[in-house]
Amino acid sequence: MEPSRAELRELLERTIFDDTPPQEWLEDVWALNPTTGEMAGKLLETFECLIVLCPESQLQGLVKQLYQRKMILAEQEKQV
């Protein structure tokens, strides 16, 4: 069974923001530097739009590629 859009969103959020909720991440960045925070806000807004507008099949492909890449990098780190 394929993951739902909500599940795909959660997976992408974890990949990008680790365990920090996106809004909290934005607030943390803003607190460090308002100019960078403004850019982070635009990035988060773009992320939100992509989640809504992108077909689920493309989101699934993106999540699959990101997790495959993450696994490859983890294996490479083990070998070093």
N, CA, C and O atoms as CSV, one atom per row, in Angstrom:
chain,resi,resn,atom,element,x,y,z
A,1,MET,N,N,0.839,-1.180,0.000
A,1,MET,CA,C,0.000,0.000,0.000
A,1,MET,C,C,0.887,1.248,0.000
A,1,MET,O,O,1.854,1.339,0.756
A,2,GLU,N,N,0.546,2.185,-0.844
A,2,GLU,CA,C,1.310,3.425,-0.961
A,2,GLU,C,C,0.956,4.374,0.180
A,2,GLU,O,O,-0.187,4.399,0.635
A,3,PRO,N,N,1.933,5.155,0.642
A,3,PRO,CA,C,1.641,6.112,1.711
A,3,PRO,C,C,0.713,7.229,1.218
A,3,PRO,O,O,0.727,7.595,0.043
A,4,SER,N,N,-0.077,7.749,2.128
A,4,SER,CA,C,-0.988,8.842,1.791
A,4,SER,C,C,-0.204,10.152,1.675
A,4,SER,O,O,0.969,10.221,2.043
A,5,ARG,N,N,-0.862,11.174,1.165
A,5,ARG,CA,C,-0.233,12.488,1.058
A,5,ARG,C,C,0.227,12.973,2.439
A,5,ARG,O,O,1.312,13.540,2.569
A,6,ALA,N,N,-0.594,12.750,3.463
A,6,ALA,CA,C,-0.233,13.169,4.828
A,6,ALA,C,C,1.018,12.429,5.308
A,6,ALA,O,O,1.897,13.024,5.932
A,7,GLU,N,N,1.092,11.130,5.012
A,7,GLU,CA,C,2.271,10.352,5.407
A,7,GLU,C,C,3.510,10.805,4.638
A,7,GLU,O,O,4.603,10.882,5.198
A,8,LEU,N,N,3.330,11.102,3.358
A,8,LEU,CA,C,4.448,11.589,2.554
A,8,LEU,C,C,4.945,12.925,3.089
A,8,LEU,O,O,6.149,13.179,3.141
A,9,ARG,N,N,4.009,13.768,3.485
A,9,ARG,CA,C,4.372,15.061,4.065
A,9,ARG,C,C,5.215,14.855,5.330
A,9,ARG,O,O,6.244,15.504,5.516
A,10,GLU,N,N,4.763,13.948,6.187
A,10,GLU,CA,C,5.500,13.669,7.427
A,10,GLU,C,C,6.909,13.158,7.128
A,10,GLU,O,O,7.872,13.570,7.774
A,11,LEU,N,N,7.026,12.273,6.161
A,11,LEU,CA,C,8.342,11.738,5.800
A,11,LEU,C,C,9.260,12.836,5.270
A,11,LEU,O,O,10.438,12.897,5.623
A,12,LEU,N,N,8.710,13.700,4.424
A,12,LEU,CA,C,9.516,14.798,3.896
A,12,LEU,C,C,9.897,15.785,4.994
A,12,LEU,O,O,11.022,16.284,5.024
A,13,GLU,N,N,8.961,16.063,5.893
A,13,GLU,CA,C,9.267,16.965,7.009
A,13,GLU,C,C,10.400,16.402,7.859
A,13,GLU,O,O,11.308,17.138,8.245
A,14,ARG,N,N,10.356,15.107,8.153
A,14,ARG,CA,C,11.420,14.491,8.948
A,14,ARG,C,C,12.758,14.536,8.219
A,14,ARG,O,O,13.807,14.720,8.837
A,15,THR,N,N,12.713,14.368,6.904
A,15,THR,CA,C,13.939,14.411,6.115
A,15,THR,C,C,14.548,15.813,6.123
A,15,THR,O,O,15.765,15.966,6.218
A,16,ILE,N,N,13.705,16.821,6.025
A,16,ILE,CA,C,14.189,18.200,5.937
A,16,ILE,C,C,14.458,18.810,7.309
A,16,ILE,O,O,15.510,19.409,7.537
A,17,PHE,N,N,13.505,18.654,8.215
A,17,PHE,CA,C,13.556,19.371,9.490
A,17,PHE,C,C,13.936,18.482,10.670
A,17,PHE,O,O,13.899,18.937,11.813
A,18,ASP,N,N,14.295,17.244,10.422
A,18,ASP,CA,C,14.595,16.262,11.468
A,18,ASP,C,C,13.372,16.112,12.373
A,18,ASP,O,O,12.268,15.887,11.879
A,19,ASP,N,N,13.549,16.233,13.670
A,19,ASP,CA,C,12.426,16.039,14.594
A,19,ASP,C,C,11.775,17.352,15.018
A,19,ASP,O,O,10.904,17.358,15.888
A,20,THR,N,N,12.190,18.463,14.412
A,20,THR,CA,C,11.642,19.771,14.758
A,20,THR,C,C,10.438,20.073,13.872
A,20,THR,O,O,10.535,19.944,12.652
A,21,PRO,N,N,9.311,20.468,14.450
A,21,PRO,CA,C,8.176,20.876,13.615
A,21,PRO,C,C,8.591,22.049,12.710
A,21,PRO,O,O,9.346,22.918,13.146
A,22,PRO,N,N,8.113,22.085,11.467
A,22,PRO,CA,C,8.546,23.120,10.522
A,22,PRO,C,C,8.385,24.552,11.044
A,22,PRO,O,O,9.275,25.382,10.855
A,23,GLN,N,N,7.271,24.841,11.692
A,23,GLN,CA,C,7.063,26.203,12.191
A,23,GLN,C,C,8.083,26.544,13.283
A,23,GLN,O,O,8.579,27.669,13.350
A,24,GLU,N,N,8.386,25.575,14.126
A,24,GLU,CA,C,9.397,25.787,15.172
A,24,GLU,C,C,10.775,26.001,14.548
A,24,GLU,O,O,11.544,26.846,15.006
A,25,TRP,N,N,11.082,25.241,13.510
A,25,TRP,CA,C,12.341,25.415,12.784
A,25,TRP,C,C,12.439,26.837,12.249
A,25,TRP,O,O,13.471,27.494,12.382
A,26,LEU,N,N,11.346,27.306,11.639
A,26,LEU,CA,C,11.322,28.662,11.092
A,26,LEU,C,C,11.565,29.692,12.193
A,26,LEU,O,O,12.347,30.625,12.008
A,27,GLU,N,N,10.914,29.530,13.316
A,27,GLU,CA,C,11.089,30.464,14.431
A,27,GLU,C,C,12.523,30.436,14.954
A,27,GLU,O,O,13.074,31.480,15.302
A,28,ASP,N,N,13.127,29.258,15.013
A,28,ASP,CA,C,14.524,29.145,15.453
A,28,ASP,C,C,15.464,29.873,14.495
A,28,ASP,O,O,16.362,30.597,14.925
A,29,VAL,N,N,15.251,29.675,13.203
A,29,VAL,CA,C,16.090,30.339,12.201
A,29,VAL,C,C,15.896,31.848,12.296
A,29,VAL,O,O,16.863,32.608,12.253
A,30,TRP,N,N,14.649,32.276,12.423
A,30,TRP,CA,C,14.335,33.706,12.510
A,30,TRP,C,C,15.033,34.327,13.723
A,30,TRP,O,O,15.553,35.440,13.644
A,31,ALA,N,N,15.042,33.608,14.836
A,31,ALA,CA,C,15.675,34.121,16.053
A,31,ALA,C,C,17.185,34.286,15.877
A,31,ALA,O,O,17.787,35.185,16.464
A,32,LEU,N,N,17.784,33.429,15.081
A,32,LEU,CA,C,19.224,33.529,14.837
A,32,LEU,C,C,19.569,34.702,13.932
A,32,LEU,O,O,20.553,35.407,14.154
A,33,ASN,N,N,18.737,34.900,12.898
A,33,ASN,CA,C,19.004,35.966,11.938
A,33,ASN,C,C,17.714,36.266,11.175
A,33,ASN,O,O,17.253,35.422,10.406
A,34,PRO,N,N,17.123,37.446,11.367
A,34,PRO,CA,C,15.858,37.763,10.695
A,34,PRO,C,C,15.924,37.695,9.170
A,34,PRO,O,O,14.954,37.288,8.530
A,35,THR,N,N,17.046,38.085,8.585
A,35,THR,CA,C,17.157,38.016,7.125
A,35,THR,C,C,17.115,36.568,6.654
A,35,THR,O,O,16.402,36.237,5.707
A,36,THR,N,N,17.871,35.719,7.311
A,36,THR,CA,C,17.849,34.296,6.984
A,36,THR,C,C,16.485,33.706,7.314
A,36,THR,O,O,15.992,32.833,6.600
A,37,GLY,N,N,15.877,34.179,8.390
A,37,GLY,CA,C,14.542,33.723,8.764
A,37,GLY,C,C,13.508,34.038,7.702
A,37,GLY,O,O,12.602,33.243,7.453
A,38,GLU,N,N,13.643,35.203,7.074
A,38,GLU,CA,C,12.719,35.572,5.998
A,38,GLU,C,C,12.856,34.611,4.821
A,38,GLU,O,O,11.860,34.186,4.234
A,39,MET,N,N,14.100,34.274,4.483
A,39,MET,CA,C,14.329,33.307,3.406
A,39,MET,C,C,13.798,31.929,3.797
A,39,MET,O,O,13.225,31.221,2.969
A,40,ALA,N,N,13.988,31.554,5.055
A,40,ALA,CA,C,13.478,30.268,5.536
A,40,ALA,C,C,11.956,30.238,5.457
A,40,ALA,O,O,11.366,29.203,5.146
A,41,GLY,N,N,11.324,31.370,5.737
A,41,GLY,CA,C,9.870,31.453,5.626
A,41,GLY,C,C,9.400,31.232,4.199
A,41,GLY,O,O,8.402,30.550,3.967
A,42,LYS,N,N,10.116,31.805,3.244
A,42,LYS,CA,C,9.777,31.601,1.832
A,42,LYS,C,C,9.977,30.141,1.440
A,42,LYS,O,O,9.182,29.571,0.691
A,43,LEU,N,N,11.044,29.547,1.953
A,43,LEU,CA,C,11.307,28.136,1.684
A,43,LEU,C,C,10.189,27.263,2.244
A,43,LEU,O,O,9.714,26.349,1.570
A,44,LEU,N,N,9.771,27.546,3.472
A,44,LEU,CA,C,8.696,26.769,4.088
A,44,LEU,C,C,7.387,26.952,3.328
A,44,LEU,O,O,6.635,25.994,3.153
A,45,GLU,N,N,7.110,28.167,2.877
A,45,GLU,CA,C,5.903,28.425,2.088
A,45,GLU,C,C,5.937,27.642,0.778
A,45,GLU,O,O,4.920,27.097,0.350
A,46,THR,N,N,7.103,27.588,0.145
A,46,THR,CA,C,7.258,26.823,-1.096
A,46,THR,C,C,7.062,25.334,-0.834
A,46,THR,O,O,6.410,24.645,-1.618
A,47,PHE,N,N,7.620,24.839,0.259
A,47,PHE,CA,C,7.440,23.442,0.649
A,47,PHE,C,C,5.949,23.126,0.793
A,47,PHE,O,O,5.470,22.113,0.285
A,48,GLU,N,N,5.220,24.005,1.492
A,48,GLU,CA,C,3.780,23.804,1.701
A,48,GLU,C,C,3.046,23.732,0.358
A,48,GLU,O,O,2.184,22.875,0.164
A,49,CYS,N,N,3.388,24.629,-0.559
A,49,CYS,CA,C,2.742,24.639,-1.876
A,49,CYS,C,C,3.035,23.357,-2.647
A,49,CYS,O,O,2.141,22.784,-3.270
A,50,LEU,N,N,4.278,22.911,-2.605
A,50,LEU,CA,C,4.634,21.682,-3.318
A,50,LEU,C,C,3.873,20.480,-2.776
A,50,LEU,O,O,3.430,19.626,-3.544
A,51,ILE,N,N,3.721,20.411,-1.469
A,51,ILE,CA,C,2.985,19.298,-0.869
A,51,ILE,C,C,1.545,19.284,-1.372
A,51,ILE,O,O,0.989,18.222,-1.652
A,52,VAL,N,N,0.951,20.456,-1.484
A,52,VAL,CA,C,-0.450,20.550,-1.903
A,52,VAL,C,C,-0.599,20.320,-3.405
A,52,VAL,O,O,-1.518,19.624,-3.837
A,53,LEU,N,N,0.296,20.899,-4.200
A,53,LEU,CA,C,0.112,20.915,-5.651
A,53,LEU,C,C,0.743,19.740,-6.394
A,53,LEU,O,O,0.292,19.387,-7.484
A,54,CYS,N,N,1.763,19.142,-5.829
A,54,CYS,CA,C,2.478,18.061,-6.509
A,54,CYS,C,C,1.651,16.769,-6.476
A,54,CYS,O,O,1.116,16.413,-5.426
A,55,PRO,N,N,1.540,16.068,-7.601
A,55,PRO,CA,C,0.827,14.790,-7.594
A,55,PRO,C,C,1.473,13.804,-6.613
A,55,PRO,O,O,2.691,13.792,-6.438
A,56,GLU,N,N,0.642,12.989,-5.987
A,56,GLU,CA,C,1.140,12.026,-4.997
A,56,GLU,C,C,2.221,11.119,-5.573
A,56,GLU,O,O,3.180,10.782,-4.879
A,57,SER,N,N,2.076,10.725,-6.825
A,57,SER,CA,C,3.075,9.831,-7.422
A,57,SER,C,C,4.448,10.494,-7.461
A,57,SER,O,O,5.462,9.827,-7.257
A,58,GLN,N,N,4.490,11.790,-7.717
A,58,GLN,CA,C,5.772,12.493,-7.727
A,58,GLN,C,C,6.326,12.642,-6.315
A,58,GLN,O,O,7.532,12.517,-6.101
A,59,LEU,N,N,5.445,12.908,-5.353
A,59,LEU,CA,C,5.890,12.975,-3.957
A,59,LEU,C,C,6.454,11.626,-3.517
A,59,LEU,O,O,7.471,11.570,-2.827
A,60,GLN,N,N,5.788,10.537,-3.921
A,60,GLN,CA,C,6.269,9.196,-3.576
A,60,GLN,C,C,7.643,8.953,-4.177
A,60,GLN,O,O,8.526,8.409,-3.514
A,61,GLY,N,N,7.828,9.353,-5.430
A,61,GLY,CA,C,9.121,9.191,-6.083
A,61,GLY,C,C,10.210,9.991,-5.389
A,61,GLY,O,O,11.332,9.512,-5.228
A,62,LEU,N,N,9.881,11.207,-4.977
A,62,LEU,CA,C,10.845,12.048,-4.275
A,62,LEU,C,C,11.245,11.433,-2.940
A,62,LEU,O,O,12.429,11.362,-2.611
A,63,VAL,N,N,10.256,10.989,-2.177
A,63,VAL,CA,C,10.537,10.364,-0.879
A,63,VAL,C,C,11.397,9.120,-1.074
A,63,VAL,O,O,12.355,8.899,-0.333
A,64,LYS,N,N,11.055,8.319,-2.061
A,64,LYS,CA,C,11.817,7.094,-2.330
A,64,LYS,C,C,13.270,7.430,-2.664
A,64,LYS,O,O,14.186,6.800,-2.136
A,65,GLN,N,N,13.487,8.412,-3.532
A,65,GLN,CA,C,14.849,8.801,-3.899
A,65,GLN,C,C,15.624,9.325,-2.698
A,65,GLN,O,O,16.791,8.980,-2.514
A,66,LEU,N,N,14.986,10.151,-1.887
A,66,LEU,CA,C,15.667,10.719,-0.721
A,66,LEU,C,C,16.068,9.636,0.272
A,66,LEU,O,O,17.178,9.658,0.805
A,67,TYR,N,N,15.166,8.687,0.521
A,67,TYR,CA,C,15.486,7.625,1.472
A,67,TYR,C,C,16.529,6.664,0.913
A,67,TYR,O,O,17.367,6.166,1.664
A,68,GLN,N,N,16.493,6.394,-0.386
A,68,GLN,CA,C,17.529,5.556,-0.989
A,68,GLN,C,C,18.893,6.229,-0.871
A,68,GLN,O,O,19.891,5.587,-0.544
A,69,ARG,N,N,18.917,7.519,-1.139
A,69,ARG,CA,C,20.173,8.267,-1.031
A,69,ARG,C,C,20.682,8.272,0.406
A,69,ARG,O,O,21.879,8.128,0.654
A,70,LYS,N,N,19.763,8.438,1.340
A,70,LYS,CA,C,20.133,8.435,2.756
A,70,LYS,C,C,20.739,7.086,3.152
A,70,LYS,O,O,21.715,7.037,3.901
A,71,MET,N,N,20.163,5.997,2.648
A,71,MET,CA,C,20.678,4.663,2.956
A,71,MET,C,C,22.057,4.453,2.338
A,71,MET,O,O,22.938,3.868,2.968
A,72,ILE,N,N,22.245,4.924,1.121
A,72,ILE,CA,C,23.547,4.801,0.453
A,72,ILE,C,C,24.608,5.566,1.236
A,72,ILE,O,O,25.707,5.057,1.456
A,73,LEU,N,N,24.282,6.785,1.655
A,73,LEU,CA,C,25.237,7.583,2.427
A,73,LEU,C,C,25.559,6.926,3.765
A,73,LEU,O,O,26.704,6.959,4.215
A,74,ALA,N,N,24.555,6.332,4.399
A,74,ALA,CA,C,24.787,5.644,5.675
A,74,ALA,C,C,25.715,4.451,5.475
A,74,ALA,O,O,26.599,4.213,6.298
A,75,GLU,N,N,25.525,3.701,4.393
A,75,GLU,CA,C,26.400,2.565,4.096
A,75,GLU,C,C,27.825,3.031,3.817
A,75,GLU,O,O,28.785,2.392,4.247
A,76,GLN,N,N,27.961,4.126,3.106
A,76,GLN,CA,C,29.291,4.654,2.800
A,76,GLN,C,C,30.000,5.095,4.073
A,76,GLN,O,O,31.208,4.900,4.207
A,77,GLU,N,N,29.272,5.682,5.001
A,77,GLU,CA,C,29.863,6.109,6.269
A,77,GLU,C,C,30.338,4.909,7.084
A,77,GLU,O,O,31.355,4.992,7.773
A,78,LYS,N,N,29.611,3.799,7.011
A,78,LYS,CA,C,30.012,2.585,7.728
A,78,LYS,C,C,31.327,2.039,7.187
A,78,LYS,O,O,32.126,1.479,7.938
A,79,GLN,N,N,31.552,2.202,5.895
A,79,GLN,CA,C,32.741,1.657,5.257
A,79,GLN,C,C,33.989,2.493,5.528
A,79,GLN,O,O,35.108,2.009,5.357
A,80,VAL,N,N,33.808,3.724,5.943
A,80,VAL,CA,C,34.964,4.615,6.176
A,80,VAL,C,C,35.557,4.401,7.526
A,80,VAL,O,O,36.531,5.063,7.884
